[in-house]
């Protein structure tokens, strides 16, 4: 294969910034060198894909049946896009941009500790994954993910808190004491992984989420009792989970 000045391969390996083919084309890629055989078997190809951490694979040479077998093996083992175009077929490969972000050590350690809690595990989209909540800032031309306290300290901002509350109205004539005893049983059975604290009578706390029995009255009703569920914005997932769990199992309290 010859490498002439207009050959794209030559442009890339010589680190040229641009080349001309009727119009100027800016080069925004680099070439990485890897040692492998040009006549690798299926095992060698799978090893190469693993080493290169390829996100898109295109099979272009070989027997159709064996290529189809290899394609299915790639899909099953790596879960990446694998194409097997016919002669003369045009393939369009979409490549989402990868934007590197530096995470602060403080935020990393805190996120790692929080990832072990039951509430965090419920928010994870898959295994070996953990939710991270931070503030994205630009420093010295680089994106950094910092913890809220770090940003507040750097910018001299005072922290603000946002709290949500929602009430589950109870149509019952039971006493508050009986209702509270049933609530404790329901919480213990339906939320076994949560650390529950009872700082006072008729008040439960699950991290920043609290559950209490309150009396209410308005012009449309004769009054009664209700479960007041409150949570901080940073624990919205937990608060919504506790509220929806109690609402779905309301019959157990009545």
URUR-V196429 format. One record per backbone hydrogen bond with DSSP energy under -1.0 kcal/mol. CO is the residue of the C=O (numbers start at 1). NH is the residue of the N-H. If there is no record, write none. Layout:
CO&NH + CO&NH
This chain:
4&7 + 7&11 + 8&12 + 9&13 + 10&14 + 11&16 + 12&15 + 17&27 + 19&25 + 21&23 + 23&21 + 25&19 + 37&40 + 41&45 + 42&46 + 43&47 + 44&48 + 45&49 + 46&50 + 47&51 + 48&52 + 49&53 + 49&54 + 55&81 + 57&83 + 63&67 + 64&68 + 65&69 + 66&70 + 67&71 + 68&72 + 69&73 + 70&74 + 71&75 + 72&76 + 73&77 + 74&78 + 81&57 + 83&59 + 86&89 + 102&145 + 104&108 + 105&109 + 106&110 + 107&111 + 108&112 + 109&113 + 110&114 + 111&115 + 113&116 + 114&117 + 117&121 + 118&122 + 135&146 + 137&144 + 139&142 + 142&139 + 143&102 + 144&137 + 145&104 + 146&135 + 147&151 + 148&152 + 149&153 + 150&154 + 151&155 + 152&156 + 152&157 + 162&233 + 164&231 + 166&229 + 168&227 + 170&172 + 175&179 + 176&180 + 177&181 + 178&182 + 179&183 + 180&184 + 181&185 + 182&186 + 183&187 + 184&188 + 185&189 + 186&190 + 187&191 + 191&194 + 197&205 + 200&203 + 202&213 + 204&211 + 205&197 + 206&209 + 209&206 + 210&230 + 211&204 + 212&228 + 214&226 + 216&224 + 224&216 + 225&170 + 226&214 + 227&168 + 228&212 + 229&166 + 230&210 + 231&164 + 232&235 + 233&236 + 235&239 + 236&240 + 237&241 + 238&242 + 239&243 + 240&244 + 241&245 + 242&246 + 243&247 + 244&248 + 245&249 + 247&250 + 249&252 + 250&253
